[in-house]
Amino acid sequence: MRMRILITLLLFFGSIVMLLAQNAKIDSLQKVIATTKVDTVKGRSLCRLCGLLSGLNEYERGFHTGTQGLRILEGTNDLMGRSLCLKNIAHIYSNQGNYPQALDHYQKSLKISEPIGDQMNQCFCLGNIGNIYHYQGNYEKALDCLEKSLRIAEKLDNLKEINNCLHNIGVIYGSQGNYEKSLDYFQRGLKISERLNSPAGISAGLCNMGNLYQYQGNYRQALVY
């Protein structure tokens, strides 16, 4: 009982510390936005504020700051800043379930990031576009985008994004009933989670494989996982 109370308290205070850190970042960005005379700095700061507010589920404020930042950056040569704004606005639309607008903004961000060589943003946008196609039931387009995202993540050796892609591709194959391919991707993802030493990732990978065996009626193996 004491251990359970201690864990609860640690989680509570951890959340408080994270919230205070987020608020400090928000306050800092707001000061920059209010004082800077440089359009690129103001635009990017509004963009970053949009991302922070989105993470706190403050979508209306986030959308307002993101679109304001985008308008400013469209008057500059800061293509990377514009791409960031479009991506953050797309994320808000996606969280609100407005997939057509989310898709439009992710594609615009992707179009900008390709000629300037921003591979990390390409990887992120392609992954999210793939997820939206999945939500819409367009598995062929979803797999195409996610495989492209995976190839970029592997080129960058970004283990976290590799794992995300492997997981999402595995989920799609599972939805199609292709359990063999789904299992292969989940197993590859599990290896990445082990390399990252991520207990949450390892747990999720094991659960995913257990579910696949359950769907196939192999209850003994499902229980093992």
C-alpha positions as CSV (number, residue, x, y, z in Angstrom):
1,M,0.0,0.0,0.0
2,R,2.8,2.4,0.9
3,M,4.6,1.7,-2.3
4,R,1.5,2.3,-4.3
5,I,1.0,5.7,-2.6
6,L,4.6,6.6,-3.2
7,I,4.3,5.8,-6.9
8,T,1.1,7.8,-7.2
9,L,2.8,10.8,-5.5
10,L,5.9,10.5,-7.7
11,L,3.7,10.5,-10.8
12,F,1.7,13.4,-9.5
13,F,4.7,15.6,-8.7
14,G,6.3,14.5,-12.0
15,S,3.3,15.8,-13.9
16,I,3.4,19.1,-11.9
17,V,7.1,19.5,-12.8
18,M,6.4,18.9,-16.5
19,L,3.5,21.3,-16.5
20,L,5.6,24.0,-14.9
21,A,8.3,23.4,-17.5
22,Q,5.8,23.7,-20.3
23,N,4.4,26.9,-18.8
24,A,7.9,28.4,-18.5
25,K,8.5,27.7,-22.2
26,I,5.1,29.2,-23.1
27,D,5.9,32.4,-21.1
28,S,9.4,32.6,-22.7
29,L,7.9,32.4,-26.2
30,Q,5.2,34.9,-25.5
31,K,7.9,37.4,-24.3
32,V,9.8,36.9,-27.6
33,I,6.7,37.3,-29.7
34,A,5.8,40.5,-27.9
35,T,9.2,42.1,-28.2
36,T,11.0,40.9,-31.3
37,K,11.1,43.1,-34.5
38,V,12.4,40.2,-36.7
39,D,9.6,38.5,-38.7
40,T,11.3,35.1,-38.9
41,V,11.9,35.0,-35.1
42,K,8.3,36.1,-34.4
43,G,6.9,33.6,-36.9
44,R,8.9,30.7,-35.7
45,S,8.1,31.5,-32.0
46,L,4.4,31.5,-32.8
47,C,4.9,28.2,-34.5
48,R,6.7,26.7,-31.5
49,L,3.9,28.1,-29.3
50,C,1.4,26.4,-31.5
51,G,3.1,23.1,-31.0
52,L,3.3,23.5,-27.2
53,L,-0.4,24.5,-26.9
54,S,-1.4,21.6,-29.1
55,G,0.5,19.3,-26.7
56,L,-1.7,20.7,-23.9
57,N,-4.9,20.1,-25.9
58,E,-5.4,23.9,-26.2
59,Y,-6.3,23.5,-29.9
60,E,-8.1,26.8,-30.4
61,R,-5.2,28.9,-29.1
62,G,-2.8,26.7,-30.8
63,F,-4.6,27.1,-34.2
64,H,-4.7,30.8,-33.8
65,T,-1.0,31.2,-33.0
66,G,0.0,28.7,-35.7
67,T,-2.0,30.5,-38.5
68,Q,-0.7,33.8,-37.3
69,G,2.9,32.5,-37.5
70,L,2.3,31.0,-40.9
71,R,1.0,34.4,-42.3
72,I,4.1,36.1,-41.0
73,L,6.5,33.5,-42.4
74,E,4.8,33.5,-45.8
75,G,6.2,37.0,-46.2
76,T,9.8,35.8,-45.6
77,N,12.2,33.3,-47.2
78,D,12.0,31.0,-44.1
79,L,10.8,27.8,-45.9
80,M,11.7,25.6,-42.9
81,G,9.6,27.8,-40.6
82,R,6.6,27.7,-42.9
83,S,6.9,23.9,-43.1
84,L,7.0,23.7,-39.3
85,C,3.9,25.9,-39.0
86,L,2.0,23.8,-41.5
87,K,3.0,20.6,-39.7
88,N,1.8,21.9,-36.3
89,I,-1.5,23.1,-37.7
90,A,-2.0,19.7,-39.4
91,H,-1.4,18.0,-36.1
92,I,-4.2,20.1,-34.5
93,Y,-6.6,19.2,-37.4
94,S,-5.7,15.5,-37.0
95,N,-6.3,15.5,-33.3
96,Q,-9.7,17.1,-33.9
97,G,-10.6,14.5,-36.5
98,N,-10.6,16.9,-39.4
99,Y,-8.6,14.6,-41.7
100,P,-9.1,16.4,-45.0
101,Q,-7.6,19.6,-43.6
102,A,-4.9,17.7,-41.7
103,L,-4.0,15.8,-44.9
104,D,-3.8,19.1,-46.9
105,H,-1.5,20.8,-44.4
106,Y,0.8,17.8,-44.0
107,Q,1.1,17.5,-47.8
108,K,1.9,21.2,-48.0
109,S,4.6,20.9,-45.3
110,L,6.0,17.8,-47.1
111,K,6.1,19.7,-50.4
112,I,8.2,22.5,-48.9
113,S,10.5,20.2,-46.9
114,E,11.5,18.0,-49.9
115,P,13.5,20.7,-52.0
116,I,15.2,22.1,-48.8
117,G,16.3,18.6,-47.8
118,D,14.5,18.5,-44.4
119,Q,14.4,14.7,-44.2
120,M,13.2,14.6,-40.6
121,N,10.1,16.6,-41.5
122,Q,9.6,14.4,-44.6
123,C,9.7,11.3,-42.4
124,F,7.3,12.8,-39.9
125,C,4.8,14.1,-42.5
126,L,4.8,10.9,-44.5
127,G,4.2,8.9,-41.4
128,N,1.2,11.1,-40.4
129,I,-0.2,11.1,-43.9
130,G,0.0,7.3,-43.8
131,N,-1.9,7.2,-40.5
132,I,-4.6,9.4,-41.9
133,Y,-5.1,7.2,-44.9
134,H,-5.3,4.3,-42.5
135,Y,-8.0,6.0,-40.5
136,Q,-9.9,6.6,-43.8
137,G,-9.6,2.9,-44.8
138,N,-7.2,3.6,-47.7
139,Y,-4.7,0.8,-46.8
140,E,-2.7,0.9,-50.1
141,K,-1.9,4.6,-49.8
142,A,-1.3,4.3,-46.1
143,L,1.3,1.5,-46.6
144,D,3.0,3.4,-49.4
145,C,3.5,6.5,-47.2
146,L,4.6,4.6,-44.1
147,E,7.1,2.5,-46.1
148,K,8.6,5.8,-47.5
149,S,8.7,7.2,-44.0
150,L,10.4,4.1,-42.7
151,R,13.1,4.2,-45.4
152,I,13.9,7.8,-44.4
153,A,13.9,7.0,-40.7
154,E,16.3,4.1,-41.4
155,K,18.6,6.3,-43.5
156,L,18.7,8.8,-40.6
157,D,19.1,5.9,-38.0
158,N,16.2,7.5,-36.0
159,L,15.2,4.5,-33.9
160,K,12.1,6.2,-32.4
161,E,10.6,6.9,-35.9
162,I,11.7,3.5,-37.2
163,N,9.7,2.0,-34.3
164,N,6.7,4.2,-35.0
165,C,6.6,3.2,-38.7
166,L,7.1,-0.5,-37.9
167,H,4.2,-0.4,-35.4
168,N,1.8,1.4,-37.7
169,I,2.6,-0.8,-40.7
170,G,2.1,-3.9,-38.5
171,V,-1.3,-2.5,-37.4
172,I,-2.4,-2.0,-41.0
173,Y,-1.4,-5.5,-42.1
174,G,-3.2,-6.8,-39.0
175,S,-6.4,-4.9,-40.0
176,Q,-6.1,-6.6,-43.4
177,G,-5.9,-10.0,-41.9
178,N,-2.3,-10.5,-43.1
179,Y,-1.1,-11.8,-39.7
180,E,2.2,-13.1,-41.0
181,K,3.4,-9.8,-42.3
182,S,1.9,-8.0,-39.3
183,L,3.8,-10.3,-36.9
184,D,7.1,-9.7,-38.8
185,Y,6.7,-5.9,-38.4
186,F,5.8,-6.1,-34.7
187,Q,8.8,-8.4,-34.1
188,R,11.1,-5.9,-35.8
189,G,9.6,-3.1,-33.7
190,L,10.1,-5.1,-30.6
191,K,13.8,-5.4,-31.4
192,I,14.0,-1.6,-31.8
193,S,12.2,-1.1,-28.4
194,E,14.8,-3.4,-26.8
195,R,17.6,-1.4,-28.3
196,L,16.0,1.8,-27.0
197,N,15.6,0.1,-23.6
198,S,11.9,1.2,-23.6
199,P,9.8,-0.8,-21.3
200,A,6.6,0.8,-22.6
201,G,7.6,0.0,-26.2
202,I,8.5,-3.6,-25.3
203,S,5.2,-4.1,-23.5
204,A,3.2,-2.7,-26.4
205,G,5.1,-4.9,-28.9
206,L,4.5,-8.0,-26.8
207,C,0.8,-7.2,-26.5
208,N,0.4,-6.6,-30.2
209,M,1.9,-10.0,-30.9
210,G,-0.3,-11.6,-28.3
211,N,-3.3,-10.1,-29.9
212,L,-2.3,-11.5,-33.3
213,Y,-2.0,-15.0,-32.0
214,Q,-5.4,-14.6,-30.3
215,Y,-7.0,-13.6,-33.6
216,Q,-5.6,-16.7,-35.1
217,G,-6.9,-18.9,-32.3
218,N,-3.5,-19.7,-31.0
219,Y,-4.4,-19.0,-27.4
220,R,-1.4,-20.7,-25.8
221,Q,1.0,-18.6,-27.7
222,A,-1.1,-15.5,-27.1
223,L,-0.9,-16.1,-23.4
224,V,2.9,-16.4,-23.6
225,Y,3.2,-13.0,-25.1
